[in-house]
Amino acid sequence: MADDLLRIPLPGTHPATPAITAPGEGSGYWAGGPSVAVDDEGTVWLAYRLRRPVGDGRGYAVAVARSDDGLAFTEVARIDRAVFDCDSLERPALVRRPDGGWRLYLSLATAGTLHWTVVALDADHPKAFDPATAVTVLDDGPDRALKDTVVHASPEGWEMWVCLHEVGDPARADAMTTLYGRSPDGLAWELDAEPVLAPGPSSTWDRRGTRIAAVVDLDGRRVAYYDGRASAAENWEERTGVAVAGADGRFTPLSEGPVGSSPHATGSLRYVDVLRLPDGIRLYYEAARPDGAHDLLVENSPLPT
């Protein structure tokens, strides 16, 4: 498995620069949860979540920004959590629809509960999403929270990987697994009953949770970057692992420890997203900085030869 890792670009291997900085200083201030897409003109569009500490707003907004080079971004739109009457927003998913339009998936924390739902907004342009058009696409009842979607769309159909929290037992509500779903239109989803990525019997650093953050085809394999945590104390401060899909679509981790972490503060490095380049890939991710805040970083990584 160590040889397999040599052919996968890993976050933190090359210099990274801030694409979006945290909205404040210190623990609990985050810019991150990135989702990236490109239009026909080559403009790079980035959706991301902004967060303040618990008690001061949590995930208070999702923003959309544009870039000509995929490195320096300018915010063009923002959606505030207040318009949804929810406690928090989490990682968005920005998707180019097969018909040329755009869709934005938002994860909403149901007010006063541990429950989450996912809604979708459609628009003709990435800066034109209207919260009034949101439709609920995932709601699995009060004991199952679904959030943090990864969505692929093609003319042949839609795929989703989504984080599941079993919140019926509050003591286990932070634990994470990842489900897989299919849809003909990206709105009506059929989710598999069993996870495609879950902590295994020998899990250590990721024994409390495994949340897929990105899926990409590399070197003839379907590779997932995923967030892992060892305990409830690491909630919100996950590190990154990689896993490879088998013929049944289920993912197997390639290492016994994280492959991506920050050298600062808690070591958190999470929510990796991937943009393919002609000579490699570009990684976008959220990482802890020395004061404990999280910045959204971008890193160019050539494909190993």
N, C-alpha and C positions, 0 to 999 in steps of 0.2 A: 504493500500500500504506500510505502514511502516513495517508491518510484513513480506511482501515480500522481502524487502531490507535486513532483517536479514539473509536470506538464500543465499545472493549473496556476494562473496568476493569483497571488495571495496579497491581501491588503497589508500595507505597511512595509512592503518589500522595496518600493521606490518612493521618492519624495512626494509628499502630498501637500496641497495648498488649500486654504479655506475657500469654499465656494459661497457659503453663507455662515456668518458668525452667530454665536448664541445671542439671544436678546437681553442678556444680563450677565453679571459676573457671579461665579460661585455655583455650588451644587444645586441642581434643580432647574437651571436655565439651559434649554436645549434648542438648537436648530438641527434638524435631522429628519430621519424617516424618509429618505429621498426616493423619488420615483421619476425616472428620466425617459424621454421619448424624443424622436426627431421627426420634423416635417419634411415635405418634399423639397424644400429649398435648402435643407441642411441646417436650419435653425434648431438648436437644442432647447427643449422645454423641460423644466424641473419643477415638480411639485414636492412640497416638504411641510413638515409640521413644526410649529413654534410652541415652546412650552415654558411656563414659569413653575416655581416650586409648588408642591402640594399646599393647598390653603391660599394660594395666590393666583389661581387661574388654571393650573395644570396645562393640558394641551389647549391653548386658547385660540389658535388659528391654524389654518392651512393656507399656504401661499403658493402662487405659481410665478415662476421667473423664466426669462428667456436669455439665450446666449448665442453669439455668433461662433464662438470657439469652443464652447462646452466647458470653459474654465471660469470665466468671469460672468456673473449673472446679474440681471436687473429685474426686480420684482415688478410684475404687471397686474397682479390681481391677488386679493386676499379674501378668504371666507372665515368669518368669526364664528366661534362655537355658539354664541348667543342666539344665532338665527335658528339653531336646531333644538334649543332648550335641553342641551345635554351637559353632562359634567365635564367632558373632555373630548378632544379630537385626537386620533392617533394617526399612524402612518397612512398617507393616501396612496392610491395607485392611479397613475396617469396613463391612459391607453389610447393609441390611435385606432379608431374603428376601421374595419375592412372597407366600409363605404366612404372613407376619407374624413369623416367627422371625428370627434374626440369624446372620450368618456373619463370621468373622474370618480373613483370610488373613495368614499370616506368612511372611517370607523368612528362610531359614536358611542360614548359611554352613557347608558341610560341613567338618568338622574336618580341619585339616592340609592343605587344598587351596584352590584358587581357585574351586571349584564352589559353586553355590547351588541350592537347591530351594525350592518353595513348598508349604506345607501349609494346610489349611482346618480350622477348628473351628466346629461349630454349637452354638447355645444358644438357649434360649427368651428370654433376657434378656442385655443387653450386659455385665452384671457376672458372668455365670455360665459363661464359657468354661472348659472343662476340657482342659488339654493332653493328657490321656490319650486324648481322642477324635480327635486330629488325624489327618487322612488326607493323603497326598501327592497333590497335584493337578498339579504341574509338576516334571518332572525330565527334562532333555533330554540326558543323558549327560555324561561327565566333561569334555568340551571346550566345553560350552555352559552358561553360568550364567544362570538366569532369576530375576529378583527385582523388588521394587518394583512390585507390581501396582496397577492402577487398574481397578475392577470396577463395572459397571452391571448391575443386575438388574431385570427386568420380567416380567410374565406371558408375554410373547412370546419371551423368551429372555435369555441372559446375554451380556455383552460384556466383553472384557478388553483392556487395553493393558499390556504387560509389557516391562521392560528386559532386553535381551540383551547379555551379555558373551561374546565368543569367547575363551575362556581357554586354548585349546590352545597359543597362543603367549603366554607370560607377558609379553613385552614389549608386547603389545597388549591385555592382559587388562582394562585400565581403560576401553577404548573402549566406547561405548554406542550402541546403536540401539534402536528400539521396535518390537515386534511386536504384531499384533492377533489376538485369538482370539474364538471363539464357543463357546457351550455350551448344551445344553438345561437343565442343572441346576446349573451353576457348579462342577461337580466334574470332569467329563470334558470336556477342552478340545481344540479343534482350532485350532492356530495357523497363520496364513498363513506361507508360506515366505519372503516378501520383507517387509522393514520397511515400516511406514507412516510412519515418520519416521526419517531418517538424515542425517548430514552430507552436504551437496551439494558439487559441485566448486568452488563459490566461497565455501564456508563459511570463516569466520575465527574469531570468538569461540567458536563451537560445533563446530569442525572435528574435535574428538576425541570428541564424544559428544552425543547428543540423546535424552533420557529424558522421555517424557510423564509429567507429574505430575497432571494433571486434565484432564477433557474436559467441556465444558458447551455447551449450545445457547444461543446469544446472537444476537438480531437475525436469526433465520432461518438462522444458520450454525452449524456445529459447530466450536468453538474449543478448542484445546489450549494449556494452559500447560505449558512443558517446561523441563527443566534442561539447560544446555549447558556444556561445558568446552572450552577451547582446547588443553589439553595434559595430560599425565599429572600434572604438578605441581599442577593444579587439581582433582585427585581429592578429593572430599569438600567442595569449596568452590565449587560451581557457582553460576551465576546463571540468571535466568529469561528465557525468550523466549516468544513466542506464535506459533501457527500455525493455519491454517484448513484444514479438510478439503475435498477435492474430491469429485466424484461417486463416485470409486472408493474413497473412505475414506482416501486418502493425504493427509498434511498438508504444507502449504507454509508456511515461516516468513514472517512479515509484516514483519520488520525485519532490517537487516544487523548489528544489535548487540543486546545484552540490553535488555529493557524493565523489568527489576526487579533491583536490586542493593542491598546494604546500604552505607551510608556509612561503615561501620566495618571495621577489620581487613582481611580478605581481600576484602570486598565480597560475600561469599556470601549469596545469597537463593534458596532452593530448596524443592522439595517443596510447591508451592502446592496447596491444595485449596479447593473452592468450595462455599458454601452459599447457595442462592437465598433472597432476601428479597422481600417484596411490592414494595419500591421500589428494589431493587438486588441486590447480592450481598455476601457476607461472605467475605473471603479469609483463610485460615489458612496460615501458611508458617513455615519455619525460616530464621533470619537471624543473621548474625554480629553480635556486640556489640563494644564497644571492646577488651575483654580477649581477644578471639578465640574465646570460647565462643559457642555458638549457643542462642538462645531460640526458643520457639515463639510467634509473634506472631499477633494477630488484627486485622483491618482492615475496617471497613465502607466500601463503595464504591457510591455511587449509579450507576445505569446512565446513560450519557450520553444526552442528548436531541437 
